[in-house]
Amino acid sequence: MSDGIRVAAVDDVEPGEALVLDTALTATADAISLFRDDDGTYYALDDTCSHEDASLAEGWIEAGEVECPLHATRFCLADGRPMCLPATKPVRTHRVEVRGEEVYLFPGVPAQVETGQINS
């Protein structure tokens, strides 16, 4: 899996939207969501909020954050850390690469924010 797995075409996820990636595709215990921020940047986070059982893909995406639809905790899309209460634990990030018109995911490999691994 060093080359990642193709999970979407770039047009499959509109800016400000998310796509839940099934565990059968990602081979992970929990679903992963692929987010596309308003500026077109792609991110991947574990789909389940770290505070309570809610799908982050159902939340609101804006300005580099996703807001949980259940209790309104906002998580940073780049590093998964909670930006406000009630959540206090981060959610796991996954590396994403855009290659031409396709989006690739590296499940279990943390996003490398400082080295620019998160692309649009």
Buried (B, 14 or more C-beta within 10 A) or exposed (E): EEEBBEBBEBEEBEEBBBBBBEBEBBEBEEBBBBBBBEEBBBBBBBBBBBBEEBBBBBBEBEEBBBBBBBBEBBBBBBBBBBEEEEBEEBBBBBBBBBEEEBBBBBBEBEBEBEEEBBBB
